[in-house]
């Protein structure tokens, strides 16, 4: 699978993304980070675009979500522009959903929970 292939045939050798779990605030993770978390790097490399995203664009996703979060929070409660009102509504739905995943992940981390069970639960929620 090209330059993303984590196999020994990869001339670049192993990179950290191939053996370390993803970290950070999952409310800002892109699809590729979720794929890495739930199924590992072998699953991630099955889709070149996800592999490239994971290795080179993680911060762009977080920055984009932060921009939407800031814009949404700065809008007045009685937004008159329908598109901005819809953005505000969709952001609220996204944040509530993402925060549920974040709370589960944080609880598992804080209490030494079973990561395999958590990952299976996340996959089943889809």
N, C-alpha and C positions, 0 to 999 in steps of 0.2 A: 504494500500500500504506500509506496513512495517514501518520502523523507520522514513521514510520521511513524513508520513501522518500528515498533519497539523490539523487534527480534534481534538476535545476535548478528544478523546480516547487515544491520544498520551501521554504516561506516562511522557515524557520529558517536556510537556507543550509547549507553544508557544516560538518560536525563532524569532530573528529579521528578518530573511529572509522571514518569513511568513507574515509580515505586513509592511516592509519597501521596497521602490522601490530600484532597483539595481542602483548603482552609478559608477562613474569612467569614464574613457575614453572608449567609446563603440567601438573604433577601435580595442581594445584588448579583447573584450568580447567573451566568448565561446558561443556555441549554447544555453546552459542552461540559461545564463544571458539574452540572447535575448528572450527566452521563458518566463522568469520571467517578463521582461519588457513589452512584448506585451500582455501577457495573465494572469499574476499573478501566485501565488503559487499553486492554485488549479489545474491549467493546468500543472504546472511543475511536480507535484507529480504523474501525470499519467504515467510518464516514470521514473522508478527507477534510471536508469543510469544518466539521466539529473539531478535528484534531488541530487544524490551523487556528481556529478560533481559540481553543484552549491554550495553545502555546504562545499566541501573539496578540490576542484581543480581549483578555479578561478585564482589563482596566477600562476599556471602552464601554463595555456593558454597564459596569458600575457607575461610570461617569454619566452615561445616558440616563440611567434610572435616577441618579441623584438630581440631574437637571429637571426631569419630569416631577420628581418629588418636590423640589424647591418651587417650581412654577405652580404646581397644584396647590401647595400650601400658601402661596402668596395671593392666589385669586380670592376675591371676596366670596362670601357664601351665596350671594344672589347674582351669580354670573349670568349676564344676558346673552352672551355669544354662545349659541348652541354647541359648537365644537369644543369650546373651552369647558362648558358645563359637562359635556360627555367625557372629556379628558379627566376632569375632577372625579367623576363617578367611577370611571374605569381604574383610575389610580387607587381609589379607596378599596375597590374590590381586589385589585392586585396586592395591595399592602396587607389586607386582612388575610388573604390566602398565604402569601409568602411568610407572614409573621407566624402563622400556625406551624409551618414547616420549621421555621427558625426556633420556635419554642420547643418543639420535639427534639430537634438536634441539640439544642443547648441543654435540655434536661438529661438527655442521654450522656452528654459529655460530663456534666456536673456530677451525676450520680453513678458514673461507671456502668452505664447501661450496655446492652447488647447491640453493637453496631450492625451486625448482620440482620437482626430482627428489625431494627429501625429502617435499614435500606429496603428490606422486603416490604415493610409497611408503606414506605414512600412509593415504591413501584406499584403496589396494589391500589393506591389512591388515584392513580392516573385515570 
